[in-house]
């Protein structure tokens, strides 16, 4: 709703209220000359309605901005949108020979063809979140061997295109079972539970009872913390990203590999215990080499703004209008000088000199940001201001991965093709950016060291957990939250605080997702209670199951 439409709606509402008052008043005092047909009375009522409606809107807008300003000082990371994310996979072909390393932050371009000949292709720009080392390797096969008297053995055979002396310290495998997120989470969950050890062989078919070179295996994310843009320096924002995109945690990393000279085969051997589910069968398509997460974020200066004191606010526009960039967050505003950029101070500091403030409107592709400048003397001497910001590109919702052409914008790697592994997670707006009551309640909760059921539900809603199809059932199943403590000798105060969370009416197939959710929840609660040692215990009474994390 535009400002004009909002004012017209308020005017009509006040006009209706005044007309009802006039009718009741003339009924009580019939001798008073307040006839609706009197043009003077009609003009008086319209003037009162317009003045009252505009005053009410101004007061509500001022109160709304005050609440938003307070909330932004405490939880800025819960207001902005989450950009689109995806997994980038490199597939080396026979023509690829030499190892290639792409640093974190490498730009990846996803090209979406136009719907017709007249519509140009649209480019979406992503950046990788971790270093990607590509080798001339491929997964040849994955076999599960049943051994007599002990648990099965999972063999992952990896073969090089030709014999090589390329050093190989570690291998990272991305789990993408059946190209389905829930199935992939289940596979990683079972591997975490049942892997007892790992070793490596350098022949294609080791004997069933052979003992390989011991190595270390770990599970979870591989992205470099420094690779995340500064727009996500807040821990709560990082938690929101992890909630939106659990695929970035679906990695198995094997370290300590020391191949001999002229090696061509590497067989990873994961020793499983006897409780490994027999119905879970894995193939070579369940694991992927050379896969990294990437995010749709771009840092650029907005078009220069000529501040001449004639406008109350100035829109921020990206230099490349055809790319449909939308502002994600603002880093700062600067006055260009011969000595360099001189920063303006944020207006929230209440400074007397030059300052700026940023307001946003709209959601999704219609989101807009405006800069409000307080620069005395700008009317007599206009100033040119540059605004540094992060941008993203909404518009990938519902887009099929197969319709996109994937490539690098600044690199060319001979013999390597690029694809997206799994579907793209589209951008998502904040779930409380317009809910002032929820914002005030969150601010009031900030002083609490620990959260109860209602407070935890509000925090989960602010992070968007209730809207995630993967976790919506788990959030609604939270029946009780209790916080207890137990001795903990590694801290001076000697206590560890335990969140005991009861989940009602879950199924056995929900447990892998519950484990993933509780791992994320522990990280979220650690962000909330930064000075405490925490543990999360998930109880599922109907399954007689208890899961512990921390």
Residue pairs with C-beta under 8 A, 6 or more apart in sequence:
1 9
6 57
7 53
7 54
7 57
10 53
10 54
10 56
10 57
11 49
11 50
11 53
11 54
12 49
13 53
14 48
14 49
14 50
14 52
14 53
14 56
15 45
15 46
15 49
17 49
18 45
18 48
18 49
19 36
19 45
22 34
22 36
22 41
22 45
25 32
25 34
26 32
26 34
26 35
33 41
34 41
35 41
36 42
64 436
65 359
67 436
67 439
67 440
68 79
68 436
68 439
69 348
70 439
70 440
70 443
71 78
71 79
71 439
71 440
71 442
71 443
72 79
72 348
73 348
74 442
74 443
74 446
75 236
75 439
75 442
75 443
75 462
76 234
76 329
77 232
77 234
77 235
77 236
77 237
77 240
78 236
78 237
78 240
78 430
78 432
78 442
78 462
78 463
79 430
79 432
79 433
80 231
80 237
80 328
80 329
80 430
81 326
81 328
81 363
81 364
81 367
81 392
81 394
81 427
81 428
81 429
81 430
82 240
82 241
82 244
82 427
82 428
82 464
83 295
83 296
83 297
83 328
83 392
83 393
83 427
84 124
84 126
84 295
84 296
84 392
84 393
84 394
84 396
84 424
84 425
84 426
84 427
85 241
85 244
85 245
85 248
85 293
85 294
85 295
85 296
85 424
85 425
86 110
86 126
86 293
86 294
86 401
86 420
86 421
86 422
86 423
86 424
86 425
87 174
87 176
87 247
87 248
87 291
87 292
87 293
87 294
87 420
87 421
87 422
88 108
88 126
88 128
88 132
88 291
88 292
88 293
88 294
88 406
88 418
88 420
88 421
89 174
89 288
89 290
89 291
89 418
89 419
89 420
89 421
90 132
90 134
90 290
90 291
90 413
90 416
90 417
90 418
91 290
91 416
91 417
91 418
91 419
92 134
92 135
92 136
92 137
92 138
92 161
92 290
92 415
92 416
93 415
93 416
93 417
94 161
94 415
95 414
95 415
96 134
96 136
96 161
96 413
96 414
96 415
96 416
97 136
97 161
97 162
97 415
98 136
99 133
99 134
99 135
99 136
99 166
100 133
100 134
100 413
100 416
101 131
101 132
101 133
101 134
102 128
102 131
102 132
102 133
102 134
102 408
102 411
102 413
103 131
104 128
104 129
104 130
104 131
104 223
104 224
104 226
104 227
105 127
105 128
105 227
106 127
106 128
106 132
106 408
106 410
106 411
107 125
107 126
107 127
107 408
107 409
107 410
108 125
108 126
108 127
108 128
108 294
108 406
108 407
108 408
108 409
108 418
109 123
109 124
109 125
109 126
109 406
109 407
109 408
109 409
110 123
110 124
110 125
110 126
110 396
110 404
110 405
110 406
110 420
110 424
111 121
111 122
111 123
111 124
111 404
111 405
111 406
111 407
112 121
112 122
112 123
112 124
112 396
112 399
112 403
112 404
113 121
113 403
113 405
114 120
114 121
114 122
120 322
122 323
122 324
122 395
123 323
124 296
124 393
124 395
124 396
125 296
125 298
125 323
125 393
125 409
126 294
126 295
126 296
126 297
127 229
127 294
127 295
127 297
127 298
128 227
128 292
128 293
128 294
129 223
129 224
129 227
129 228
129 248
129 292
129 293
129 294
129 295
130 222
130 223
130 224
130 227
130 292
130 293
131 224
131 227
131 292
132 290
132 292
133 290
134 290
134 413
134 416
135 160
135 166
135 168
135 290
136 160
136 161
136 162
136 164
136 166
137 158
137 159
137 160
137 161
137 266
137 289
138 158
138 159
138 161
138 289
139 156
139 157
139 158
139 284
139 287
139 288
139 289
140 157
140 158
140 159
140 204
140 284
141 155
141 157
141 284
142 154
142 155
142 156
142 157
142 282
142 283
142 284
142 286
142 287
143 154
143 155
143 157
144 152
144 153
144 154
144 155
144 281
144 282
145 152
145 153
145 154
145 155
145 208
146 152
147 153
147 208
147 209
150 274
151 194
151 196
151 271
151 272
151 273
151 274
151 275
151 276
152 272
152 276
153 208
153 269
153 270
153 271
153 272
154 269
154 270
154 272
154 282
155 206
155 267
155 268
155 269
156 173
156 267
156 268
156 269
156 270
156 287
157 204
157 265
157 266
157 267
158 171
158 265
158 266
158 267
158 268
158 289
159 204
159 264
159 265
159 266
160 166
160 263
160 264
160 265
162 264
163 262
163 263
163 264
164 262
164 263
164 264
165 261
165 262
165 263
167 259
168 257
168 259
168 263
168 266
169 255
169 256
169 257
169 258
170 253
170 254
170 255
170 256
170 257
171 253
171 254
171 257
171 266
171 268
171 289
172 222
172 251
172 252
172 253
172 289
172 291
173 251
173 252
173 253
173 254
173 287
173 288
173 289
174 250
174 251
174 287
174 288
174 289
174 291
174 421
175 184
175 187
175 188
175 191
175 250
175 251
175 252
175 286
175 287
175 288
176 184
176 247
176 250
176 285
176 286
176 287
176 288
176 291
176 421
176 422
177 183
177 184
177 186
177 187
177 282
177 285
177 286
178 184
178 285
178 286
179 422
181 246
181 247
181 422
181 470
182 470
182 512
182 513
184 247
184 250
185 246
185 250
185 470
185 512
185 513
185 516
186 280
186 509
186 512
187 280
187 282
187 286
188 219
188 249
188 250
188 252
188 512
189 511
189 512
189 515
189 516
190 276
190 277
190 280
190 512
191 219
191 252
191 270
192 219
192 515
193 275
194 272
194 273
194 275
194 276
195 217
195 270
195 271
195 272
196 271
196 272
196 273
197 214
197 217
197 270
197 271
198 214
198 215
198 216
198 217
198 254
198 268
198 269
198 270
198 271
199 211
199 212
199 213
199 214
199 215
199 269
199 271
200 212
200 213
200 215
200 254
200 256
200 257
200 266
200 267
200 268
200 269
201 210
201 212
201 213
201 265
201 266
201 267
201 269
202 259
202 260
202 263
202 265
202 266
202 267
203 265
203 267
204 265
204 267
206 212
206 267
206 269
212 267
212 269
213 256
213 257
213 258
214 256
215 254
215 255
215 256
215 257
216 254
216 255
216 256
217 252
217 253
217 254
217 255
217 270
218 252
218 253
218 255
219 251
219 252
219 253
220 249
220 251
221 242
221 248
221 249
221 251
222 251
222 253
222 292
223 248
223 292
223 293
228 238
228 241
228 295
229 295
229 297
229 299
229 390
230 299
230 331
230 390
231 237
231 297
231 328
231 329
231 390
232 238
232 241
235 527
236 463
236 524
236 527
239 463
239 520
239 523
239 524
239 527
240 463
240 464
241 295
242 248
242 249
242 520
242 523
243 463
243 464
243 465
243 468
243 471
243 520
244 425
244 428
244 464
244 468
245 293
245 425
246 470
246 516
246 520
247 293
247 421
247 422
247 425
248 293
249 516
252 287
254 268
257 266
259 266
288 421
291 421
296 392
296 393
296 396
296 427
297 328
297 390
297 391
297 392
298 325
298 390
298 391
298 392
298 393
299 331
299 388
299 389
299 390
299 391
300 318
300 319
300 325
300 389
300 391
301 319
301 386
301 387
301 388
301 389
302 316
302 317
302 318
302 319
302 327
302 386
302 387
302 388
302 389
303 316
303 317
303 318
303 319
304 384
304 385
304 386
305 314
305 316
305 371
305 373
305 384
305 385
305 386
305 387
306 382
306 383
306 384
307 314
307 373
307 375
307 378
307 382
307 383
307 384
307 385
308 378
308 379
308 382
309 375
309 378
309 379
309 382
310 379
312 372
313 359
313 370
313 371
313 372
314 370
314 371
314 372
314 373
315 368
315 369
315 370
315 371
316 327
316 330
316 358
316 368
316 369
316 370
316 371
316 387
316 389
318 325
318 327
318 391
323 393
324 365
324 393
324 394
324 395
325 391
325 392
325 393
326 364
326 365
326 367
326 368
326 391
326 392
326 393
326 394
327 360
327 367
327 368
327 369
327 389
327 390
327 391
328 389
328 390
328 391
328 392
329 389
329 390
330 358
330 369
330 371
330 387
330 388
330 389
330 390
331 388
331 389
331 390
332 343
332 344
332 387
332 388
333 343
333 344
333 356
333 371
333 373
333 385
333 386
333 387
333 388
334 341
334 342
334 343
334 344
334 385
334 386
334 387
334 388
335 341
335 342
335 343
335 344
335 354
335 383
335 384
335 385
335 386
336 342
336 384
336 386
341 386
344 354
344 355
344 356
344 373
344 375
344 385
345 351
345 353
345 354
345 355
345 356
346 355
346 356
346 357
347 355
347 356
347 357
347 372
347 374
348 357
349 355
353 376
354 373
354 374
354 375
354 376
355 373
355 374
356 371
356 372
356 373
356 374
356 385
357 371
357 372
357 374
358 369
358 370
358 371
358 372
359 369
359 370
359 372
360 367
360 368
360 369
360 370
361 367
361 368
361 370
362 368
363 429
363 433
364 394
364 427
364 429
365 394
365 395
367 394
367 429
369 389
371 385
371 387
373 383
373 385
375 383
392 427
394 426
394 427
396 424
396 426
396 427
397 426
397 427
398 426
399 424
399 426
401 419
401 420
401 422
401 423
401 424
404 420
406 418
406 419
406 420
407 418
408 418
428 464
428 467
430 464
431 461
431 462
431 463
431 464
431 466
431 467
432 438
432 439
432 442
432 461
432 462
438 458
438 461
438 462
441 458
442 458
442 459
442 462
445 451
445 455
445 458
445 459
448 455
449 529
449 532
450 483
450 497
450 499
450 529
450 532
451 459
451 481
451 483
451 525
451 528
452 481
452 483
453 478
453 480
453 481
456 478
456 481
457 475
457 478
459 524
459 528
460 466
460 475
463 524
465 471
465 472
465 475
465 517
466 472
466 475
466 476
470 513
471 513
471 517
473 506
473 510
474 503
474 506
474 510
474 513
474 514
474 517
477 503
477 504
477 505
477 506
478 501
478 502
478 503
479 502
479 503
479 504
480 500
480 501
480 502
481 499
481 500
481 501
481 502
482 499
482 500
483 497
483 498
483 499
483 500
484 497
484 498
484 500
485 495
485 496
485 497
485 498
486 495
486 496
486 498
487 494
487 495
487 496
488 494
488 495
488 496
488 533
490 533
491 533
495 533
496 533
496 534
496 535
497 529
497 532
497 533
497 534
497 535
498 534
498 535
498 536
498 537
499 521
499 525
499 534
499 535
499 536
499 537
500 537
500 539
501 518
501 521
501 536
501 537
501 538
501 539
502 539
502 540
502 541
503 514
503 538
503 539
503 540
504 541
504 542
505 542
506 514
506 540
506 542
506 543
507 543
508 543
511 540
511 543
511 545
511 547
514 538
514 540
514 547
515 547
515 549
518 536
518 538
518 547
518 549
519 549
521 536
522 534
522 535
522 536
522 549
522 550
525 534
525 536
526 532
526 534
533 550
534 550
535 548
535 549
535 550
536 548
536 549
536 550
537 546
537 547
537 548
537 549
538 546
538 547
538 548
538 549
539 545
539 546
540 546
540 547
